[in-house]
Amino acid sequence: MSGRQERMPSPVLTTEDLAVGYRGPRGRRRIVAAAISETLRSGELVCLLGPNGAGKSTLLRTLAGMQRPLSGQVRLLGESVHTLAPKILAQRLSVVLTERVDDSGMTVEALTALGRYPYTPWSGRLTAEDDRIVRWALRTVGVLDLASRPVAELSDGERQKALLARALAQEPAVLILDEPTAFLDLPRRALIMDMLRRLTRDMGYAVLLSSHDLDLALRCADRIWLLPLQGTLCAGAPEDLVLNGAVQAAFQSEGVVFDPYAGSFRLTPRARGRVAVRGEGLVRVWTERALERAGYGIEPDSSASCTPQVTIVTETGQSRWRIQATDQDQECHTLYEMIACLQALDSPSERCGQAVET
């Protein structure tokens, strides 16, 4: 390790013993989450994760100054977000919520231009510099070619990019996004997350987003804020929270198990017995996944003798599966067929076993 110390990025948003929630009748408080003392730094992508009802949206709205805390402080560049003038707050922080925007026939460029409102005079007239920033925001998120398109005609992915362009046009220090990938398919979710990573790394934005997409969060986030039900928010690198068991504890549910090796959740179906598998490579990986999905345990010790046994045979790039049981020997050409054959056996053995090699 060298003697030179790297400077940690500057904090832009901090919380001090923050409690969030609602005030009910007669001023009675309903605390959703409390004792939150965390820091969001420039150049950092943070994902806020937690089960439904944990208070993620309530926390984001409080951090953005849209809802007052029950107690504690939220500071943006050293000043309370709840005492900043709205125009100054909008110059420092932009928000993208899950609610559908009322496009009212406006174009993508007009929507993006709304992000310049903290800088325009009462007339709302844009200067040449404002126009330049709007075009830059459109280009940065990849929708410059859609500038003249009505927002109502956009796909969900294009609409989300347009909302990001509007947020960037505010030139904020912090971007807060509430489930920005909620309505997108997997490829477009990955594209949005990659774009947000580039905004933090290349341009120094501090980005905080809530998500239900654990897999993408574990792969993309610099840090995770994990908010469990009726618990205290814990924060750290994704890998730290997996290794210390915090992820599994936060999402613990009957019939669902977090696999720390895969970094994802898997179902725990009713056990049908154990199966020995012989084979290798990618076909074996997906064979074992198919068996586990169907409720079969994979026998790790292939030196013992028992049934059923599944042997993967690959020739000329094609695979087939040979199933051997006590008095049966069947060959299947798809995993779907292989599972059906196993399920048709009268009583799948629960003894250890060895696959037959061909």
N, C-alpha and C positions, 0 to 999 in steps of 0.2 A: 504494500500500500504506500502510495507516495505521500510526501509531507504536505502537498498542496491540498487544501480542503475546498470541495465544491460548495458554492453558495446555494442554499435551499431557496427555491422560488419564493417570491414575496406573497404573504397572505393577503387576499383581497376580501374574503368574507369569513367572519368568525362568529361563533355563538358562545355565549357565556351562561351556563346553567339554565338553558332554555327549556321552557315547558310550553307545549302547544296543545290546543284543544278548543273547546267552545264554552261559552257562558250561557247557561240555560235560564229558566224562569227563576226570579228572585236572586239573580246573580250567582246561582250555583254553578261551580266550575266542573266541566267534564274534561279531565286531562287525558289526552291521547298518548302523548310521549313526553318524558321529562328528563332532566339532568343531562341535556345535550350540550356538550362543549366541544366543538369541532372547528377545524379550519379548512377552508378551500383556498388553494394557492393558484397563482397564475401558471399557465402551461400545464394544467392538470385536468384530466378527465375523471370525474367521480360518478359512480353509479349508485343510486339509492335503491336498495333492494329490501324486500320484506313481504310477508304474506298479506292478503287482502285484509283490510281493517286495521292494519298496524299504524296507519296515520301518515303515509308517505305524501299524499297530496296535501294534507293539512300542513305538514312540515314545509313543503315547498312554497305554499302560499304565504306562510309566515315569513320564510326567508326572503321572499320577494316583496315584502311590505304590503301585501294584499290583505293580510289578516294579522291582528295584533296578538302578540304572545300572551299567555297567561302569566308568565313571569320570565325573568331573564332578559338577555340582550341579543340582538342581531346587529352586527356592525359591518358596514360596507366601506372599505378603504378608511376605516377608523371612525366612521360616523354611523349613528343609529339609522337603520333604514326607515324607522317609523317616525323620524323627525326631519328627514331630508325633504326638501321641496320636491314635489312630483316631477318637475322638469329635470332637476339634477339627478334624481333617482333613475329616471328613464335614460339619462345619458351614461349611467354607470352599469345598469343592469337591464337585461331584456328577458322576456318570459314567453315561452311557447307552451300553451296549455292544450289539453285534449279536445276542448270544445271546438266545434266546427265554426270557421270564420263566416261571418255574414258578408259574402262577397258582393252582393247587390249589383252584379254585372261588371264589377271592376276587373281590370286586366292584372296579370302577374306583376307588371311593372308598377301599376298604381298601388297594388297591395304592398310591394316592397317600399315604395316611396313613403308609405305611412310611417316607416321606421325613422324618417327624418323629422317627425313632428317636434321632438325635443329641441331642435336647432332652428326651426323656422319662426319667422315673426307671426303676429296675429293673423295676417293675411293667408298664411300657409304657402306662400309662393316659394318655389324651389330655386336656388341659385345654380349656377353652372357647377359649383363644387358639390352641391347636393346631388345633381344629376350624375356626376362622375362617381360618387359613392354608391348610388343606387345601381349603376351599371356594374360596378365592382362587385357588389353583393350578389347580383344575379349571376355574374360570371363565376364567382367563387363557389357557389353551390351547384353550378351546372345547369341553370335554367335561362341563360341569356337568350337562347333561341325560342323560348316560350314567352318572352316579355310581352308580346301583344295578344297572347291567348287569354280568353276569359277564365278566371279562376274556377268557375262552375264546370268547365270542360276538362279540368285536370283529373288525372288519376290520383289515388291516395298518395302514392309516392311522390308525384310531382307537386301535389298540394303541400306536402310536408316540407319539401325543398323550398317552395315559395315562402312558407312561413319562416323558415330559417333565414332566407334572404332578407325578409323584413326585419328579423331580429338583428342580423349583422349590420343592416343599414343604420341601426342606432349607435354603432361603434361602442358597444359596452365593454366593460372589463369582465363581466360575468354573464354567462348564458345559463338560464334555468329552464329545463324542459321536462314536462310531465308526460311520460310515456310517449316519446316521439315516434316510436316504431310500432305502436299498438295495432294499427290497421294495415300493416304492410306484410307482404310475403317474405320468406326467409332471405332471398337474394337482396331485396330492397332494404330489409332491416340491416343486413351486413353493410350495404353501401352507405346508409345513413350513419352508422357507427364509425365507419372508416372516415367519413367526411368530418365527423366531430373530432376524431383523433387528430386529423391533419390540422384542424383549427387550433387545437391546443399546442401541438408540437411546432407547427410552422409559424403561427401568429400569436401565440402566447395567451390565448383566451383561457379563462377558467370556466369549465363546463360542468354543471351538475344536472344529472338527469335521473328520473325514476324509470324503472323498467321491471317487467316480469320475465325478461329473457335472460335467465341465469347464465346460460352457456355463452352468449355474446358478452355479457358483463365480465365474466371470468377471463375471457380472452382479450378484451379491449381496454378495460378500465385500469387507470393507474392506482386508484384506491376504490374501495367499496365502503359505503355507509350502510350497515346492516341493521334494520329496524325490526326487531321481533315483536310479536304480540305481547303486550303487557310486560315489556322488558326495556332494557337500556340500550340505546344505540351503541354499537361498537364499530370501529373503523380500522381499516388496514389494507394492505395489499391483498388482492384476491387470493393469492396462494397462502398467505398467512391465515386467512379466515377459513380456508379449507382445512389446513393442517391442524388448527387448534379446535376444530369441530364446531365453530360458530355457525357456519352455513347449514350444516345438518341440523343443529339444534333449532335454528330459526324456522325451518320449514318442516320440522318433524310432523309426520302424518301417518296414520294407520294405512298400511298397504303400499306406502311409497318410501323408498330408501334412497338416500344420496350416495352415489358411488364416487368416492374421492379419487379413484384412479381414472375414471372417465370424465369427472367434472360435471356430472349430470345426474338427474333423478331417474330411477327405474321403478317399475311396478313390481310387486312381490305377489305373483299369482299363486293359486293353490298348487302345492307341490304334487307332482304326479310320480315322482321317483327320480332315479339317477340314470344317466346315460354315459357310456364311454365313447369318446370320439377319437378317431385316428385320421390325421390329415395335417395340412400346414397352410400357411399363407393367408391371404385375404378371404378365401373361401371358408377356411376353418373359423376365422373370426365371425363371419356372418352366420355360419352354421350354429355356432355356440349361442349367438344372439337369438336366433330363431328358436332354439331349444329352450333357452331361459325364458323367453317371452311366453312359450307354451306351458311353462311350469316345470320344466325338467332341470334338475341339477346336473352340472357337468362333473364327471368323475375325474379327479386330477391324477389318480394313480392308474395308469394304463397297463400296469404289470399284473394286476389281479385278474381273476377270471370270473366274469358274470355277464349277464345280459340285461337289457339290449345293448348292442354295440353298433355304432355308426362309423362306416369307413368312407372317406371321401376319395373318389377315384377321378383323376383329371387326365384326359387324353385329348390331344389336338385342340386345346383351349376350351374344351367343354367338360363340365363336371357332372358327376352323378353320385348318388349316395346309396351305399349298400347297408341294409339293416339286417343284423343277425340276432335272433332271439333263440330261445331254447329249442324250438322245433320249426323255426321259420327262417327263410333267407329271401329277402326282397330287395329289389333295386328300384330306386326312384330317380327321376330326372329333374325334379325341382324341389326346393326346400318346402314349398307348400305341400307337395305330395309326400315328402319325407315325414313331415309332422303328422299328416293324416294317417300314414301307415303306423306310426308309433302309437297314436291315440287309439287305433283300432285293435292293438294288442289287448288281450283280456286283462292282464294285470302287469303293468310295467314293473320290472324288478327294481327293488331298492338296494340290491347288493352291489358291491363294487364290481367293475368289469373292465375288460380289455377289448379294444376294437381289433378286428381282423384286418391285417394288412395285405393288400394285393399288389 
